[in-house]
Amino acid sequence: MKALLTIGLLVLSNTFMTLAWYGHLKFAEWKWFSKLGLVSVILISWGIALFEYCFQVPANKIGFSGNGGPFSLVQLKVLQEVITLVVFMIFTLIAFKNETLRLNHLIGAIFLILAVYFIFKK
């Protein structure tokens, strides 16, 4: 159960992270947003990133084996990175219709899956 909770929290965390880091590129299409200066965009991104931390910190605390969770520190990090890339890929396909996935992206994803396999292998 802790594994699923950790993964769910990481997915939520990375959704907010992706919005904070890349959302402003899409939001710039909105008339009012496009008039904002860089400092305003940074502050909005920080506000969104606050929610990232509200999910990331508990995910790591619950998931870490040192706290009774199911994952080692290395496993948590690799899991987080894979979730980050999956969330980013979904966000890109939904928000940026002009971006396309190519064969090299698929090959990279396969290598990530292999990395997870080897990191979790006992």
C-alpha positions, 0 to 999 in steps of 0.5 A: 500500500505504501508503494502505491501511495508513494507512486500516486504522490509522485505522480501528483508532485510531478504534475505540478512540477511540470506545470510550474516548469513548462506551463508558462510556455503554454500559458503565454498564449493567453492574452493576460498572461503574455503581458506579464514580465519574467518576475511575475511568471517566476512568482506564479511558477513558484506558487505552483511549485509549492504544491509540488513540494506538498506531494513530493516530501510526503512521497519520499518520507512514506516511500523511503525504506529508512522510514519503513517504506518499500523503496531505497533512496536510489529506487525512489530517485529513479522512480521519480525520474521515470514518473517525471518523464512520463508526466512530461510526455503526457503534458507535451502531447496534450498541451503542445500539439506541434510536438511529436514523439519520434523513434529516438524518444521511444528508444530512450523510454525503453532504456529508462524502463531497463534502468528501472528494471536494473535498479529494482533488481535484487 
